[in-house]
Amino acid sequence: MHRVRTIAMAFAAMLLGLAAMSAPAFAAEGTPASSPGAGAAALPVAIHQGTCAEPVAEPAWKVNDASPITSSDTVGGAADMTVSESSGKVKAKLDDLGHEPYVIAVHASAADYDTIVACGMIAGPKVDGKLVVALTPVNDSGVTGVAVFDEDKSGVLDLGSDEVQITVYLIGAGGSMATPAS
């Protein structure tokens, strides 16, 4: 369990660094979809067959939309980036998601579902029943993140034997989530 948290923290730190490095490029190329906090647009998250370069248009499974995390319980000063979260279950075994190429994709909005702003291949080492996938920006969107897939065979998450819990954390560069420039 400690090892999975360490891996997730390392990915998050790496992605925060990428987001910070891409902030100037984002400001020049991207158009903010919303500002942090209330009223920010939800970003649809889905699993698609295929690759990030060529995903199948119709999703195999939809995960709940990612929305900005708002809390009055904070650590330190105000954050300069919005962090959004999505969480949901899919009826599939984690190992089955690796038998064919599948990606987890973050879409610009429900209205602009054809535009993917972040994507990651569902592949990699599984530690304690968890797989951590890095989500990288698509088309200079500035949106990065991680997706944690947990098959939880212990029953703690109230999952069936053919279900996977997915939690997605997204970081928007420059203090807001972004959509690619047109």
C-alpha positions as CSV (number, residue, x, y, z in Angstrom):
1,M,0.0,0.0,0.0
2,H,2.8,2.4,0.9
3,R,4.5,1.6,-2.4
4,V,1.4,2.5,-4.4
5,R,1.1,5.8,-2.6
6,T,4.8,6.6,-3.2
7,I,4.3,5.8,-6.9
8,A,1.2,8.0,-7.1
9,M,2.9,10.9,-5.3
10,A,5.9,10.6,-7.6
11,F,3.6,10.8,-10.7
12,A,1.7,13.8,-9.2
13,A,5.0,15.6,-8.4
14,M,6.2,14.9,-12.0
15,L,2.9,16.2,-13.5
16,L,2.9,19.3,-11.3
17,G,6.4,20.0,-12.6
18,L,5.2,19.5,-16.2
19,A,2.2,21.8,-15.6
20,A,4.4,24.5,-14.1
21,M,6.8,24.2,-17.1
22,S,4.0,24.4,-19.6
23,A,2.3,27.5,-18.0
24,P,3.8,30.1,-20.3
25,A,3.0,28.0,-23.4
26,F,-0.6,27.5,-22.1
27,A,-1.1,31.3,-21.7
28,A,0.0,31.9,-25.3
29,E,-1.8,29.0,-26.9
30,G,-4.8,27.9,-24.7
31,T,-8.1,29.5,-23.9
32,P,-9.2,29.1,-20.3
33,A,-12.6,27.3,-20.1
34,S,-13.2,28.5,-16.6
35,S,-11.5,29.8,-13.5
36,P,-10.9,27.8,-10.4
37,G,-13.7,27.1,-8.0
38,A,-17.4,27.5,-8.4
39,G,-18.8,27.5,-11.9
40,A,-15.8,25.7,-13.5
41,A,-16.8,23.3,-16.3
42,A,-16.8,19.6,-15.6
43,L,-14.6,17.5,-17.9
44,P,-16.0,14.2,-19.1
45,V,-13.7,11.2,-18.5
46,A,-14.0,7.9,-20.4
47,I,-12.2,4.8,-21.4
48,H,-11.8,4.2,-25.1
49,Q,-10.4,1.3,-27.1
50,G,-7.4,2.3,-29.2
51,T,-4.5,4.6,-28.5
52,C,-4.2,8.3,-27.5
53,A,-3.3,9.1,-31.1
54,E,-6.3,7.1,-32.5
55,P,-9.0,6.4,-29.9
56,V,-12.3,4.8,-31.0
57,A,-14.8,7.6,-31.0
58,E,-17.5,5.7,-28.9
59,P,-16.3,5.1,-25.3
60,A,-16.2,1.6,-24.0
61,W,-17.0,2.9,-20.5
62,K,-17.8,6.3,-19.2
63,V,-16.4,7.5,-15.8
64,N,-18.0,10.4,-13.9
65,D,-17.1,13.9,-15.0
66,A,-14.1,15.6,-13.4
67,S,-15.0,18.7,-11.4
68,P,-12.8,21.1,-9.4
69,I,-12.1,20.1,-5.9
70,T,-13.4,22.8,-3.5
71,S,-12.9,22.6,0.2
72,S,-12.7,25.0,3.1
73,D,-10.1,22.6,4.6
74,T,-6.9,23.5,2.9
75,V,-3.2,23.2,3.6
76,G,-0.9,26.1,3.2
77,G,-1.7,29.2,1.1
78,A,-3.9,29.4,-1.9
79,A,-3.0,27.0,-4.8
80,D,-2.3,28.6,-8.1
81,M,-3.7,25.6,-10.1
82,T,-7.1,24.0,-10.1
83,V,-7.2,20.3,-9.1
84,S,-10.2,18.4,-10.4
85,E,-11.3,14.9,-9.5
86,S,-13.4,12.1,-11.0
87,S,-14.3,8.8,-9.4
88,G,-16.4,5.9,-10.6
89,K,-16.6,2.2,-11.3
90,V,-16.4,0.3,-14.5
91,K,-17.6,-3.3,-15.0
92,A,-14.4,-4.8,-16.2
93,K,-11.4,-6.6,-14.8
94,L,-8.2,-4.6,-14.6
95,D,-6.3,-7.3,-16.4
96,D,-8.9,-7.3,-19.2
97,L,-8.2,-3.6,-19.8
98,G,-4.6,-4.5,-20.7
99,H,-5.4,-7.3,-23.2
100,E,-6.4,-4.8,-25.9
101,P,-5.2,-1.3,-26.2
102,Y,-7.4,1.0,-24.0
103,V,-6.8,4.6,-23.0
104,I,-8.4,6.8,-20.4
105,A,-9.3,10.1,-22.0
106,V,-10.4,13.5,-20.6
107,H,-12.7,15.4,-23.0
108,A,-12.9,19.2,-23.3
109,S,-16.6,19.3,-22.4
110,A,-19.9,17.5,-23.0
111,A,-20.5,19.9,-25.9
112,D,-17.0,19.4,-27.3
113,Y,-16.7,15.6,-26.6
114,D,-14.6,15.1,-29.8
115,T,-11.7,17.2,-28.3
116,I,-9.5,15.2,-25.9
117,V,-7.4,17.4,-23.6
118,A,-5.5,14.7,-21.7
119,C,-4.9,11.0,-22.3
120,G,-3.0,8.0,-21.0
121,M,-2.5,4.4,-22.1
122,I,-4.0,1.9,-19.6
123,A,-0.8,-0.1,-19.1
124,G,2.0,-0.5,-16.6
125,P,3.0,-2.3,-13.5
126,K,0.2,-3.3,-11.0
127,V,1.2,-2.9,-7.4
128,D,-1.1,-4.2,-4.6
129,G,-4.0,-4.4,-7.2
130,K,-3.5,-0.8,-8.3
131,L,-2.4,0.7,-11.6
132,V,-1.3,4.3,-11.8
133,V,-1.5,5.9,-15.3
134,A,-0.1,9.3,-16.2
135,L,-2.4,11.5,-18.2
136,T,-0.5,13.8,-20.5
137,P,-1.7,16.9,-22.3
138,V,-3.1,16.6,-25.8
139,N,-2.6,19.4,-28.4
140,D,-1.0,21.8,-25.9
141,S,-4.0,21.8,-23.6
142,G,-1.9,22.1,-20.4
143,V,-4.1,19.5,-18.7
144,T,-2.2,16.8,-16.9
145,G,-3.0,14.3,-14.2
146,V,-3.0,10.7,-13.0
147,A,-5.6,7.9,-13.0
148,V,-5.6,5.3,-10.3
149,F,-7.2,2.0,-11.2
150,D,-8.0,-0.2,-8.1
151,E,-9.4,-3.7,-8.5
152,D,-9.7,-4.1,-4.7
153,K,-10.1,-7.8,-4.3
154,S,-10.4,-7.4,-0.5
155,G,-13.9,-5.9,-0.8
156,V,-13.1,-2.7,1.1
157,L,-14.3,-0.5,-1.8
158,D,-17.5,-2.6,-2.2
159,L,-16.5,-3.7,-5.6
160,G,-17.6,-6.9,-7.4
161,S,-15.0,-9.3,-8.8
162,D,-15.5,-7.8,-12.3
163,E,-15.3,-4.1,-11.3
164,V,-12.6,-1.6,-11.1
165,Q,-12.6,1.7,-9.1
166,I,-11.1,4.6,-11.0
167,T,-10.0,7.8,-9.5
168,V,-8.7,10.6,-11.7
169,Y,-6.9,13.7,-10.5
170,L,-6.4,16.5,-13.1
171,I,-4.2,19.6,-12.9
172,G,-4.9,22.5,-15.1
173,A,-1.9,24.7,-16.0
174,G,-2.0,28.5,-15.2
175,G,-4.7,28.3,-12.5
176,S,-7.5,26.9,-14.6
177,M,-8.6,24.0,-16.7
178,A,-8.1,24.6,-20.4
179,T,-9.3,23.6,-23.8
180,P,-6.9,23.6,-26.8
181,A,-6.8,26.7,-28.9
182,S,-8.8,26.4,-32.1
